[in-house]
């Protein structure tokens, strides 16, 4: 999952070297914390959060295929 979020984010931003994904495992879910350059924040979030929602949807679908629960937080 971490690699998927990293790949999606790097494809969207102007500064892919500033993309970092931190994986935090909880009891039932995995939280992926995505951090990007402040200049690229708008590109990752999108208008009215549409791109962020799309990233979360793709990751949840991939996680469901593996039987896991994953949430993506943009820092």
N, C-alpha and C positions, 0 to 999 in steps of 0.2 A: 504494500500500500504506500509506503513511504516513497518508493521510487516512482510510483505513478503520479503522486502529487508533485514531486520534484520535477518530473518530466513536463507535466501540464503547465506548471508555473514558469519554468524556463522557456517554454515555447511562447509565452505571452509577453514577457518583459523585455526591456531594453538592456538590462544589466543582469544577465543570467548568473554571473559569478556571485551576486549578492543573495541568491535564493538559498534559504536554509530550511530544512524540515526536521523538526524534533519530534520523536515518537515517545509518548508517555502512556504506559500501560496501566489501566485501572483494573478494578475487579472484573467488570463485565465488558468494558469497552476500551478501545485504543483511541487516544486523542493524538491527532497529528497537528502540530503547531507550525504554521507556515509563516516565515518572515521574509520580506523582500525589501528592496531599497525603497525609501520614502517616495522617490520619484515614480516608482512603478506601482505604488499601492492602488491607484485608480484603475490601472489595467487589470489587476488581479480581481478587484471587487466588481468593476463594471458598473454601468448605469443601473441604479436601483438594486444593486447586488446580484444582477443576473449571472455574471460570469462566476462569482463565488458560489452561487446556488448550483450552477452547472457542474463545477468542480466537485462540490459535495455530493451531487447526484451520481456522478460517475464513480466516485470512490465508494459510496454506499452500495452501488450495484456490484462492484468488484468484491467488496467485503462480504456481501450477502452470498455470493457464489462460493466463498470459502467458509461461510458459516460464522462470520465475525461481525461485530458492531464497531464501526469506526466513525469518528466525527472529526471534521476539519475546522480548525480555528485559525483565523488570519490575525497575526499580531501586528 
